[in-house]
């Protein structure tokens, strides 16, 4: 039996092993989206594939890694795993991701027995899809090299043929191969820490500590679900399109809480789509796991126990559980939408734990700088911050990454400009983008890119037109995502999902969405509106039109005109339902 | 004669070292509202003749306190056009991956005090657009109109070409000499605009307060005849000159705590105890840090109050808990302790200086753990009656307890917080506290040490000589250090030794000038060069390669690549064929300063009875009643003496409490080495079972 102190030491030592694995990977990868932005997920599992540690990165990746480990074991057989093995897998229906978000899995042995698995999934570079980041694929065969549980290392020996296969399929072979090697080394560094830990405390103590960690995790998670009132809550919204056909795509989540069980039913959502916005089931599961944990045990280090109350229903052949060979490259976008919609559905049940809708997704814009000669390359651009939704007692936060990438950072402009030939011309908050409300939604950002050389640019932003979501209790929606190619020229074009060839001098303007408001904007403290106008978060016209606040200049100072504000608010309130 | 003064939240501590006699003396006084007054008071109290002093090392928490209390200067910011929101957008991340309610810390410069100027420099340092000087003048009048005191200037890529920042600095010097100005490249010559902006803004935010204080202090010291060298301790453990600290106070943020950790690393070297948890307990804060294999942990990035900064700093975890922590009963009927502190003014109720709110010190006094007649060696009499009255009315009555049980509850809560900080830097970082000894110092560190060790399963506690002045002692043990770095990305293959050398020469000439200004003779100067390197494509850097001192030869340059491959493989497990690049150049310029040694004390046998002072009644939670504790006078203990708890060891400025079964032995340098009794499942005083 593990005493309580030993259990805690083992818990945090596992997290520390995962952290070390992460540091090792960040230091050795060769893409800015990996070492600055953290476009990866890392987890450690016990011998029964139960989560025992993860680290901040992309939560949508972390939540799928158990499926990645399981598919590797299923395909090669448990008896064919040996110390020094590292397997890689990139089939979307096994990993819950696009092929270039490949997973690597390594068993950890102690005295000839598997005691744990280390697993990592990351955007490795390029594995040869029809485009560097396809938005119009209709089958998984167009989305890059499919590797079904192949040995990258066998008993410590690098399998050169796999590396050759990867390089042969890649637009940036050297960069991509380096990242696979960095991932494999990092898994072994993390695995070694786990092995040392087991050696130090003994296998039995290790297992009993894990058992206690997980039981405790389940107890605390179930207690938190118990505290949510029983009931069923529904929410519906639309995605812009599936990337290929023009029609909006329906999303419908129904959340049921009964006692300590938490069920998410996605049966009402659209069927499997022709374009690449299908979310393979492991990915759907991962989004739902995130939602449950963020509502129940957000600040505790994650383990399998926290997810035990969760059940997810997604019919086979639907957008949230597609059948092969559905195209899945943009799998993350419907999942991102779930991560906003499900908490918002629970606004009446647990207002203190949720927020109104955020800007909506990670507003992705990439410029590819791939060099065929050298086999190296990097991406310019990346994911962008959005405004977060308001809560019942405070304004939404300005400019944070959507929680689908909550463990990620932006890439400093100064670093980006040393690596790729572009200039960032401005990077600022987007005025008026936060949805009006008694508590205002947070602001999105404006970023303008200036290409200095020819490049292929690709944007993947959802929530640019079809969304019908507003705020809560009378709060308004925030501004939608807006991506403008060649702004201010005759070629000006606004698109969410798009690919374009840029040449030196071309510009692209990214304006990310704002969060939704909470409560009637006419109930907002006029002095809070004044402060927003002084700071430039809200324009004077919106202050009048949406908030009914009239401001006047007294000397050099702006003040609230109390009488005219009261009068305007009286008029506006009769016009609004 | 040398001396050091550490100004803490509650006490101002002095330590002096007479180089001729080797004598080391300590003193302390309460920290004053005007902190420089406390420094002068303690100097007068010690009767130091400042005309005899050759070196004064100082540590202050003024800067960090301004940040913690958000009481810095009204600060303005100038950025490249289009980038004023960088400090608010920040890095867009959150510390906890599953926290959908996360809030960023507030931007230290409100949006209307962020001004933009048109100009642009690229990543290679080329000027794309010249500086719009008119915009600078507009900014100046805007700042004046809004009564801004200090301005930070951070332009894109100024690490590569600082000329525009320098031009703006010159305009400010001419047009607005009354404003404090920080140019970001003077704080940091590395890329990452958020961190550089934040580091510059933070410098501006604390500069008026710190500069005012230092100027005031220097004037007063001069009046008392002091004319020699005045140094401040850096957060990284080295010292910096007075002039330098006025310009860049950001580097002194953690100067007090760094002194303690520096002292701890020297003690580790002297005693052979390689792994230490340092616990620096004062009146206001409790700072913990690790010494692993004899080395303190210095990092180049840190997060303070949620703000990411890039500067060399000791890895220290600090929480608001100490003898001055205020106890209260909240609206829900729960007992709260801290983080608010009564500080040294008015201080705890028992100081009888007007304090009305009961504190941890009052609780300790009520339980009999402190001697009211021997506080500061009897210099200050503590009012036990006032303390128990305050605890009775404000804590015990609302909770329905008697005052002693209420007092013991106050200690239990503050100790739980302290133990949490220790777990954060050990257990939560994967270090087993059972592999470490707890080195406790500061005025209140020794008081809590044995209970904390018991709670965290640490088996050994060490209390150094003069624990309350240990941080100040650490300051006397510091060398003068200047850190220089520069982001210059160079392909190793296409470089030459002379190109690499020329950049180091540039940094070294800065270092030579600085050490010259510090009046360090050439033979006492050392320069440590290192390179942050990576494979092409990797991030900031993957490996830091130390270089031999002196001119780099072509042969050495060629071996650099091999060293990099080797270190990469041993650190990460693989190497690649990719080209190798240099990213950052780093130089540490060190001016060696003569330091005092730890000195052995007279030794005696095991029997410690010569040091027994009295018996005192103590309320001990484990027994839930009053029991007699023998008390010992530390000054009379001899090396080799031993004793077993329950016991209290008293000295002028600290009290060490041993629980039942804890075994103390006096070490050769006079340090108290305590083996903690293994848990019998019982509850110790002030600790609750968990």
Interface residues (C-beta under 8 A of the other chain):
Chain A: X4 X5 X8 X9 X12 X13 X15 X16 X17 X24 X26 X27 X28 X29 X30 X31 X32 X34 X35 X36 X38 X54 X56 X57 X59 X62 X174 X175 X178 X181 X182 X184 X185 X186 X188 X189 X193 X290 X293 X294 X295 X297 X298 X299 X302 X343 X353 X354 X355 X376 X378 X385 X391 X394 X397 X398 X399 X400 X401 X403 X406 X407 X408 X409 X410 X412 X413 X414 X415 X417 X418 X423 X424 X425 X426 X427 X428 X429 X445 X448 X534 X535 X536 X537 X556
Chain B: X81 X82 X83 X84 X85 X86 X88 X89 X90 X91 X92 X93 X94 X95 X96 X97 X98 X99 X100 X101 X102 X103 X104 X110 X111 X112 X120 X122 X123 X128 X145 X156 X157 X159 X191 X192 X193 X194 X195 X423 X427 X428 X429 X430 X432 X457 X489 X535 X536 X537 X538 X539 X540 X541 X542 X568 X571 X572 X573 X574 X576 X577 X578 X690
